[in-house]
Amino acid sequence: MENKHKIVPAVIFIVALVTFIAQSALYTVSEIEQVIITQFGKPIGDPIANAGLKFKLPFIQEVNAIEKRVLEWDGSPSDMPTKDKLYISVDLFARWRIVDPLQYFLRLRDEMSAQSRLDDILGSETRNAVAKHKLIEIIRTTKDRVPELEQVMIGDENSPTIGKLVPIQKGRKVIESEILEAAATKVEVFGIELLDIRFKRINYNASVKPKIYDRMISERRQIAERFLSEGKGEAARIMGDRVRELSRIQSEAYQKVEEIRGEADATAAQIYAASYNQSSEARALFEFTRTMTAYNDIIDKNTLLLMSSDIELYRPLKGIE
């Protein structure tokens, strides 16, 4: 019985020791990582990229997992000058992956160091690229883009700036490609492949915004002046049409009045002639009424008329005497 009691603890100790050694000797590699085995801090053998259960020497060898997936780099916004001396705030992002895990491990060790090195390299190349190009080249993407033009400005050849884009040579996409190409060669030595880089956001610096606002105000003023000019032209046209139409109406009315007056005078003359030729009494009455009408036309209450009794105008007054 005493021997049995002594054997059981020994067996438990041996089993525990074997389990501990086995756990130290066995490790797993997942699908999203690659492993480098180090012995006393130095890499041993080739990187392990195949997933599965693997073996290593217990205690003296360590497992260093390295990402196999595409990783993200997101830079901080940074102010930098363009070729035309305008300051802009540029925010970048990039995608990268580790293609040479041994070189990556020897030079950088971990992802934090890699991100820091990418900050330096991508930031420097971005500054160089921005400094070599004008602001319009960094903002615009296509060379032959046709801008939207306000309806009022369509067909206006007198506006040299509104609706017309400044020509560009490269554009933002080409500049991004230049940054990618320049930075990719520098990160290769770290076992990193730079897959893509893009401008996430480009903001105007505080010193640039007043110039942008002034340009916008200038364009709005040109459009306002165009509205005013067209309004004045339309008002002049309407006024001219009104005067012309009024003159036409007045002319037609005057012509109609004269026609009616002529017809009335002709009718009156016919009536007078017919009445005058009826009898001697009718002729005498006509002469008398015409004389009285003439008196009314040439004499008023303030008129002093001196005339001879022998004239024809005085003859009807002799009968009154």
Buried (B, 14 or more C-beta within 10 A) or exposed (E): EEEEEEEEEEEEEEEEEEEEEEEBBEBEBEEEBBBBBBEEEEBBEEBBEEBEEBEBEEEEBBBBBBBBEEBEBEBEEBEBBBEEEBBBBBBBBBBBBBEBBBBBBBBBEEEEEBBEBBBEBBBBBBBEBBEEBBBBBBBBEEEEEEEEBEEEBEEBEEBEEBBEBEEBEBBBEBBBBBBBEBBBEBBBEBBBBBEEBBBEEBEBBEEBEEEEEEEEEEBEEBBEEBEEEEEEEEEEEEEEEEEEEEEEEEEEEEEEEEEEEEEEEEEEEEEEEEEBEEEEEEEEBBBEEEBEEEBEEEEEEEEEEEEEEEEEEEEBEEEEE
